[in-house]
Amino acid sequence: MRISRPCYDKSHRCPGWAGGGWQFAAYTLCEGGHITWETPWVLGRCDTCDVRVLPRGVRWLEPKTWRYVIHRWASRR
């Protein structure tokens, strides 16, 4: 079973097509696959290449997201 982070730009895209997370982490080249989600906090699945995708909320656990948020907050002050 292949597992990937979701595409943070558009979470309905397959990570094999658009890349997962902040950096490209595709396992296969998926042509136009879409993720089906039951709820935001469960694994999604690509309807084309069958890759499992971590929940969309997992991005809030990554240090890169917090660095970005803190940098944006500090630059506005």
C-alpha positions in Angstrom: 0.0 0.0 0.0 1.4 3.4 -1.0 0.7 6.3 1.3 1.4 10.0 0.6 0.7 13.4 2.1 -2.1 15.3 0.4 -1.5 18.0 -2.2 -1.7 21.2 -0.1 -2.6 23.4 -3.0 -5.7 21.4 -4.1 -6.5 18.5 -1.9 -8.8 16.9 -4.4 -5.8 16.1 -6.7 -3.9 12.9 -6.5 -0.3 13.3 -5.1 0.9 11.2 -8.0 -0.3 14.0 -10.3 0.5 17.2 -8.4 2.9 16.1 -5.6 2.2 15.7 -2.0 2.8 18.4 0.7 5.3 21.2 0.3 7.6 19.2 -2.0 7.0 16.8 -4.9 6.7 13.3 -3.4 4.9 11.4 -6.2 5.2 7.6 -6.3 3.8 7.2 -9.7 2.7 9.5 -12.5 -1.1 9.5 -12.1 -2.9 11.1 -15.0 -5.7 13.2 -13.6 -6.6 11.1 -10.6 -8.9 12.6 -7.9 -9.0 11.9 -4.2 -12.2 10.7 -2.6 -12.6 11.7 1.1 -15.1 10.5 3.5 -14.3 13.1 6.1 -11.3 15.4 6.5 -9.7 13.3 9.2 -9.6 9.9 7.6 -7.4 8.4 4.8 -8.4 9.4 1.3 -8.0 7.2 -1.8 -7.1 8.0 -5.4 -9.8 6.8 -7.8 -7.1 6.1 -10.5 -3.9 4.8 -9.0 -5.2 3.6 -5.6 -2.7 5.6 -3.5 -3.8 6.2 0.1 -3.6 9.9 1.2 -3.2 11.1 4.7 -5.9 13.4 6.1 -5.9 17.0 5.0 -5.4 18.2 8.6 -1.9 16.5 8.8 -0.3 19.7 7.4 -0.8 21.4 10.8 1.5 18.8 12.3 4.4 19.7 10.0 7.2 22.1 11.1 7.3 23.8 7.7 3.7 24.9 8.1 4.4 26.4 11.5 7.5 28.2 10.2 5.4 29.7 7.4 2.6 30.7 9.7 5.0 32.3 12.2 6.9 34.1 9.5 3.7 35.5 8.0 2.5 36.6 11.5 5.8 38.2 12.3 6.0 40.1 9.0 2.6 41.7 9.5 3.6 43.1 12.9 
